Amino acid sequence: MLGVAYKRDIDDVRESFALDIILLLERKGALITYSDPYVPNIQLDHLQLSSADSLTMAETADCVVVVTDHAKFDYPGILERAKLIVDTRNAFQSASSDKIVRL
């Protein structure tokens, strides 16, 4: 997952949809990793997670979900490495790829 802050380029996770998405996916059996340059750690229910490098995360994840489109992310590098991207923020608006699903 890219970005857990509730909006771009800040460190505030209050009312962030990313937290709900993480819990829903985890309850369905997904192994969750996230990358957020502004939020180094999160604690959710029984989950304690630390932010990973975005390029490493993209390379190892089955699916990258863009929830917060921070300016610091290397979007071309993420696109190159990711197997599948669900883009909820139009972060890849200028990219054309079959591996991008836009919501």
Buried (B, 14 or more C-beta within 10 A) or exposed (E): BBBBBBEBEEEEBEEBEBBEBBBEBBEEEBEBBBBBBBBEEBEBEEEEBEBBEBBEBBBEBEBBBBBBBBEEBEBEEBBEBBEBBBBBBEBBEEBEEEEBEEE
